[in-house]
Amino acid sequence: MTHDRPSKNEDEYFARRDAELLRQHRESARRSAAAIERKTHYMKCPKCGYDLITGDWDGVQIEQCTNCHGIWCDADEVKAILKRPTPTNNILARIFRAVAKGVTRS
């Protein structure tokens, strides 16, 4: 017995399979594009786009822009800086404490 036309079940199976393959392909393309974008921004200054260099500040690794000289640190670096003994009125310590708490000023 030969079938000239696929059955409804076959059509449904292939439609589901094609939809799943398309979904997987799109997800793979999205992940690949995101990885490429991350690589283009890695170690670049968020303010001006120039390269960041890593330096040691009292045993804490921080990044500094080669152009605008902005200083960039992540949450763990801020916590390490705050653990250092500093006077309570030190403006840098106050700023880091505000950043660590998620406080923003207008």
C-alpha positions in Angstrom: 0.0 0.0 0.0 1.5 3.3 -1.0 0.4 6.7 0.2 0.4 9.5 -2.3 -0.5 12.0 0.4 0.9 12.3 3.9 -1.6 11.6 6.7 -2.7 14.3 9.1 -0.5 12.9 11.8 2.6 13.0 9.5 1.8 16.7 8.6 1.4 17.5 12.3 4.6 15.7 13.2 6.7 17.5 10.6 5.2 20.8 11.4 6.1 20.4 15.1 9.6 19.2 14.2 10.2 22.1 11.9 8.9 24.6 14.4 11.2 23.1 17.1 14.2 23.2 14.8 13.5 26.8 13.9 13.1 27.7 17.6 16.5 26.0 18.3 18.2 27.7 15.4 16.9 31.2 16.4 18.0 30.6 20.1 21.4 29.6 18.9 21.7 32.6 16.7 20.6 34.9 19.5 23.2 33.4 21.9 25.9 33.7 19.3 25.0 37.4 18.6 25.0 38.1 22.4 28.4 36.5 22.8 29.8 38.5 19.9 28.4 41.8 21.3 29.8 41.0 24.8 33.3 40.5 23.2 33.1 43.9 21.5 32.3 45.7 24.8 34.7 43.7 27.0 37.2 46.0 28.8 35.7 49.1 27.1 34.8 52.2 29.0 31.0 52.6 29.4 31.4 56.4 29.2 33.6 57.0 26.2 34.3 53.5 24.7 38.1 53.6 25.0 40.1 50.7 26.5 40.1 49.9 30.2 43.3 48.9 31.9 43.3 46.9 35.2 45.3 48.3 38.1 46.0 47.4 41.7 44.6 49.7 44.4 45.6 48.5 47.8 45.3 44.9 46.8 42.0 45.4 44.9 41.9 45.1 41.1 40.0 48.1 39.5 39.7 49.2 35.9 40.6 52.7 34.6 39.8 54.2 31.3 42.9 55.2 29.2 41.0 58.2 27.8 38.7 59.8 30.4 40.5 58.2 33.4 37.2 57.0 34.9 37.4 54.3 37.4 35.2 51.2 37.1 34.7 48.5 39.7 32.3 45.7 40.2 30.3 44.9 43.4 33.0 42.6 44.8 35.7 45.2 44.2 33.6 47.8 46.0 33.0 45.5 48.9 36.8 44.9 49.2 37.5 48.6 49.1 34.9 49.3 51.8 36.5 46.7 54.1 39.7 48.8 54.2 40.0 51.0 57.2 39.2 54.6 56.2 38.0 57.7 58.0 34.2 57.9 58.0 34.1 61.3 56.4 36.2 60.1 53.4 34.2 61.1 50.3 35.4 58.1 48.3 34.2 55.7 51.0 30.9 57.5 51.2 30.4 57.2 47.4 31.3 53.5 47.4 28.9 52.9 50.3 26.1 54.6 48.4 26.9 52.6 45.2 27.1 49.4 47.2 23.6 50.1 48.6 22.2 50.9 45.2 21.6 54.6 46.1 21.5 57.0 43.2 21.4 60.8 43.5 19.8 63.1 41.0 
